[in-house]
Structures are given as C-alpha cells and as structure tokens.
C-alpha cells in the first residue's frame, strides 16, 4: 500500500444513545470525545442514534407482518373491488 493516502484505522467506541450499549470496533471515524474502556485504555467516543442493539429488525420488537400483497393494498386504496377485464 502507498504510504500517507489511507485514513488512520484505529479502535473507536460507538455508544448507542437509545440502549446505552457500547461497542469497541476499529474504524476510520474520529471524535474529540473520549471514554475509558474496560481494558483501561482511552478511546475516541462516537454517539449513535440507533444500532443493532436497539433497532427493531435486530431486537425482534415491533415486527410488522404483511397480510396483504401490494396489488391488494393498491386495490383497497383506490377502491377497486375486483379485477376488471377490458
């Protein structure tokens, strides 16, 4: 790899504001805020609004099931009672 053209790739703590869960992963993101991790080292801290710890798709909460198909929804919305032949 060429030197000096790639961003720094270091450990960063991401904190999910919704659930309060912290993740220590490597990233190119930078932050002025820092936090002391469980291992005693200080890492940059980045706040997230949502992550896999709080998103309904990953947590299994509020899952919606579709009982109708798209065509049925269209027909219901625009008042078509059944299929019409021309």
C-alpha positions in Angstrom: 0.0 0.0 0.0 1.1 3.6 -0.6 2.1 5.5 2.5 0.1 8.6 3.5 -3.0 8.1 1.4 -5.1 6.0 3.7 -7.0 7.2 6.8 -6.0 6.0 10.2 -7.7 2.8 11.2 -7.9 2.6 15.0 -10.1 1.4 17.8 -13.2 3.5 18.5 -16.0 3.2 21.0 -19.5 3.6 19.5 -22.3 4.3 22.0 -25.9 3.6 21.2 -27.9 6.5 22.8 -31.1 4.5 22.7 -29.9 1.5 24.6 -26.7 2.7 26.2 -24.8 -0.2 24.7 -21.1 0.4 23.8 -19.2 -1.3 21.0 -15.4 -1.3 20.6 -14.5 -1.8 17.0 -11.9 -0.5 14.5 -12.9 2.4 12.4 -11.6 5.5 10.5 -14.1 7.8 12.4 -12.6 10.5 14.6 -14.0 12.2 17.6 -12.9 14.8 20.2 -14.8 13.0 22.9 -13.0 10.1 24.7 -14.0 7.3 27.0 -12.1 4.8 29.2 -12.9 1.3 28.1 -13.0 -1.9 30.2 -9.3 -2.7 29.5 -8.3 0.7 31.0 -7.3 2.3 27.7 -8.8 5.6 26.4 -10.5 5.5 23.0 -12.4 8.1 21.0 -16.2 8.0 21.6 -18.9 8.4 18.9 -22.6 8.5 19.7 -25.1 6.7 17.5 -28.9 7.3 17.5 -29.6 3.6 16.7 -27.5 0.4 16.3 -28.1 -3.3 16.2 -28.7 -3.2 20.0 -31.8 -1.1 19.6 -33.0 -1.5 16.0 -36.3 -3.4 15.8 -35.1 -5.6 13.0 -32.3 -7.0 15.2 -34.1 -7.0 18.5 -37.3 -8.6 17.3 -39.6 -5.9 18.7 -42.4 -4.3 16.7 -42.1 -6.5 13.7 -44.9 -6.0 11.2 -46.3 -8.8 9.2 -47.8 -8.1 5.8 -51.2 -9.9 5.4 -51.9 -8.3 2.1 -49.9 -8.1 -1.1 -49.0 -4.9 -2.9 -51.8 -5.4 -5.5 -54.4 -5.9 -2.8 -53.2 -2.8 -1.0 -53.4 -0.8 -4.2 -56.9 -2.0 -5.0 -58.0 -1.3 -1.4 -56.6 2.2 -1.5 -58.1 3.2 -4.8 -61.4 1.4 -4.4 -61.1 -1.4 -7.0 -63.4 -4.2 -5.8 -62.0 -6.9 -8.1 -60.1 -7.4 -11.3 -61.8 -5.9 -14.3 -61.4 -7.2 -17.9 -61.2 -4.7 -20.7 
